[in-house]
Amino acid sequence: MAWFFNRNRHSDPLPEWESYLQHDFSRKRQKKMHLEETRFVVFDTETTGLNHQTDRILSFGAVGILDGKIDLGNVFEKFLVQDFAPAPESIPIHGILPKSTQWGVTEADALGAFLDYIGNAVLVGHHVGFDLAITNVALKRHGCGKLRNLHLDTRDLALRVEHVLRTRFYRPEDYTLDALCERFELTPSDRHTSSGDAYLTAILLLKFMYRLKTRGVETLSELLRVL
């Protein structure tokens, strides 16, 4: 029965997990902060598939935003070494070939670096629920709990922005990342790479916040209330 106990034994938590937990995740304090004082981390994952329980992360990409500016001097990008190749049908999307999964960092090292990078920032992504879910499953494999950060989905934010401004795009296909880039006059570059998608999403976030600011949205609480 040793194989059974070894298979179900949890790893010791990542060293970075304890440091991560030392951050102040107080919702009450964070929500009172002005948007210019709030650090956002826009992130994206490329994965072997779309099942967050069984698929794996191929790469992380993230950029930080503070005071209305993207911090291009501190961009986060990690490619993960894999025990198995990505599904063939996913390769045309993310462009990560099987031989590319043989180099990179381990999942543990990538997760540790990601925890150090995000701190207690507000996490942002397009359909961010999937990225959070697959990251949380990966953290669980390494003896850690779930991410504590507040989070924001740019798809939901786009819906609310256009409702507030009374524009008329309400079909699901109007809220893909490609559709929003076209509507807000962004030229997609490095699409379907984690860092490229994170950067495009970050620009969209700034555009949305600017439009909402003209309607009196000044604090994180007010931004989240829009949703």
Order of alpha helices (4+ residues) and beta strands (2+ residues): alpha-alpha-alpha-beta-beta-beta-beta-alpha-alpha-beta-alpha-beta-alpha-alpha-alpha-alpha
